[in-house]
Amino acid sequence: MVLITVMLGSIVLVITGLGLLLIGIVPGVEEIWRILVYLVISVVYISFWLGWPSFFPSCSAAPPPPPWPLWRYGSFSLFL
């Protein structure tokens, strides 16, 4: 979870810095809160889906574990 936070945080900081340099408008308090909320929700969402398969142990001779259909359903149904 720390790695995901560092990766997403650095991406957000780079994009925010580029936007600040290119546009020149300093973000207000509301925009900073919006970015932080987005970052927290993204870290929780990614951590949940990466940790979900660990609840379903599988051996090499078994068929794919059940989380894959649930992951597909969850990731595609959110955009409908």
VENDA-V550057 format. One record per residue. N is the residue number from 1. RES is the residue in one small letter. OMEGA is omega in whole degrees, 0 to 359 (* if undefined). BURIAL is + if it has 24 or more other C-alpha atoms within 12 Angstrom, else -. Layout:
N:RES:OMEGA:BURIAL
N:RES:OMEGA:BURIAL
//
This chain:
1:m:178:-
2:v:179:-
3:l:178:-
4:i:180:-
5:t:180:-
6:v:181:-
7:m:180:-
8:l:179:+
9:g:179:+
10:s:177:-
11:i:180:-
12:v:180:-
13:l:178:-
14:v:181:-
15:i:179:-
16:t:178:-
17:g:177:-
18:l:177:-
19:g:179:-
20:l:180:-
21:l:184:-
22:l:184:-
23:i:178:-
24:g:179:-
25:i:180:-
26:v:179:-
27:p:178:-
28:g:181:-
29:v:181:-
30:e:179:-
31:e:179:-
32:i:177:-
33:w:179:-
34:r:178:-
35:i:180:-
36:l:178:-
37:v:177:-
38:y:181:-
39:l:180:+
40:v:180:-
41:i:179:-
42:s:179:-
43:v:179:+
44:v:181:-
45:y:181:-
46:i:179:-
47:s:178:-
48:f:184:-
49:w:176:-
50:l:179:-
51:g:183:-
52:w:181:-
53:p:180:-
54:s:176:-
55:f:182:-
56:f:181:-
57:p:178:-
58:s:174:-
59:c:186:-
60:s:182:-
61:a:183:-
62:a:174:-
63:p:181:-
64:p:183:-
65:p:182:-
66:p:183:-
67:p:183:-
68:w:177:-
69:p:178:-
70:l:178:-
71:w:179:-
72:r:180:-
73:y:183:-
74:g:183:-
75:s:181:-
76:f:182:-
77:s:179:-
78:l:183:-
79:f:180:-
80:l:*:-
//
